[in-house]
Amino acid sequence: MILCLTLILLAQLVGEALARATDLPVPGPLIGMALLLLFLALRDRAPRLAPRVLAPALVDGRLEGTGKGLLANLSLMFVPAGAGIVGRLDVLAVHGIALALVVLISTVATLAATALTFVAVSRWLAKAKPKAEPTIERRRPLP
């Protein structure tokens, strides 16, 4: 588990370093997540070579288990953010309505973009899939 957690945090660190070094307008953790996805894809492309090159914890499913464990306890990550908000209630009192509107508008925009993407992809897949002709089952008459 320590090796797996180290790999996850190392991917985030490398992503953050790349984001700061290149001045990309992309968050560092997102770049790190993409690097981790690339690592997992490369690892799964070589199933015979990966166990010989990588540590067992990175091949036998413990990495995925560590990620699931982090996701199961993700709500704990919001405790410091909540404490920070409570510590700055004066800012919330001044800009509370604007913040609420931004959250509402961004939520509606995200839902609309998701729905439109789903509709577009489902139409695209329906066009790409050839329609099968209905078959009529013919039965023989009984003798």
C-alpha positions in Angstrom: 0.0 0.0 0.0 2.9 2.4 0.8 4.3 1.8 -2.7 1.0 2.4 -4.4 0.3 5.6 -2.4 3.8 6.8 -3.2 3.1 6.2 -6.9 -0.2 8.1 -6.8 1.4 11.1 -4.9 4.5 11.0 -7.2 2.2 11.3 -10.2 0.5 14.3 -8.7 3.9 15.8 -7.8 5.2 15.4 -11.4 2.0 16.8 -12.8 2.3 19.8 -10.5 5.9 20.3 -11.5 5.0 20.1 -15.2 2.2 22.5 -14.9 4.3 25.1 -13.1 7.4 24.6 -15.4 5.4 24.9 -18.6 2.8 27.5 -17.4 0.0 25.4 -18.8 -3.5 26.5 -17.9 -4.2 23.0 -16.6 -4.1 22.0 -12.9 -1.1 19.9 -11.9 -3.2 17.1 -10.4 -5.0 16.7 -13.7 -1.7 16.3 -15.5 -0.7 13.8 -12.8 -3.8 11.8 -13.2 -3.2 11.7 -17.0 0.3 10.4 -16.3 -1.0 7.8 -13.9 -3.6 6.7 -16.6 -0.7 6.5 -19.1 1.3 4.3 -16.7 -1.7 2.0 -16.1 -2.4 1.7 -19.9 1.3 0.9 -20.6 1.3 -1.6 -17.7 -1.8 -3.4 -19.0 -0.5 -3.5 -22.6 2.5 -5.7 -21.6 1.0 -8.3 -19.2 3.9 -10.6 -19.5 6.6 -8.0 -19.1 5.0 -5.9 -16.4 5.4 -8.4 -13.5 9.1 -8.8 -14.3 9.8 -5.1 -14.4 7.4 -3.7 -11.8 6.9 -4.4 -8.2 4.1 -6.9 -7.4 2.1 -4.2 -5.7 1.8 -2.3 -9.0 0.7 -5.3 -10.9 -1.6 -7.5 -8.7 -4.4 -5.0 -8.1 -3.2 -3.3 -4.9 -2.7 0.0 -6.8 -6.4 -0.1 -7.8 -7.3 -1.1 -4.2 -5.4 1.9 -2.8 -7.1 4.2 -5.2 -10.5 2.9 -4.2 -9.5 3.3 -0.5 -8.7 7.0 -1.2 -12.0 7.5 -3.0 -13.9 5.9 -0.2 -12.4 8.4 2.3 -12.6 11.4 -0.1 -15.1 13.2 2.1 -12.3 13.7 4.7 -10.4 15.8 2.2 -13.2 18.4 2.4 -12.8 19.0 6.1 -9.9 21.4 5.7 -11.8 23.3 3.0 -14.8 23.6 5.2 -12.7 24.8 8.1 -11.2 27.4 5.8 -14.6 28.6 4.7 -15.7 29.0 8.4 -12.5 30.9 9.1 -13.3 33.4 6.4 -17.0 34.0 7.0 -16.5 37.7 6.4 -15.6 37.1 2.8 -18.6 34.8 2.5 -20.9 37.5 3.9 -19.7 40.1 1.4 -19.6 37.8 -1.7 -22.1 35.1 -0.7 -24.8 35.9 -3.3 -22.2 36.1 -6.1 -20.7 32.8 -5.0 -24.1 31.1 -4.8 -24.9 32.4 -8.3 -21.6 31.1 -9.7 -22.2 27.7 -8.2 -25.7 27.5 -9.5 -24.9 28.7 -13.0 -21.8 26.4 -13.3 -23.9 23.4 -12.1 -26.6 24.1 -14.6 -24.0 24.5 -17.4 -22.3 21.3 -16.4 -25.6 19.4 -16.5 -26.6 20.8 -19.8 -23.2 20.0 -21.4 -23.3 16.5 -20.1 -26.9 16.0 -21.4 -26.0 17.4 -24.8 -22.9 15.3 -25.0 -24.9 12.2 -24.2 -27.5 13.0 -26.9 -24.8 13.7 -29.5 -22.8 10.5 -28.8 -26.0 8.4 -28.7 -27.1 9.8 -32.1 -23.6 9.3 -33.5 -23.5 5.6 -32.3 -27.0 5.0 -33.7 -25.9 6.2 -37.1 -22.7 4.1 -37.0 -24.5 0.9 -36.0 -26.1 -0.8 -39.0 -29.7 -1.6 -38.5 -30.4 -5.3 -38.6 -33.3 -6.4 -40.8 -36.1 -8.0 -38.9 -36.2 -11.7 -39.4 -39.4 -13.6 -39.7 -39.3 -17.0 -38.3 -40.9 -19.5 -40.6 -42.4 -22.6 -39.2 -42.9 -25.8 -41.0 -46.4 -27.1 -41.1 -47.0 -30.1 -39.0 -47.5 -33.4 -40.9 
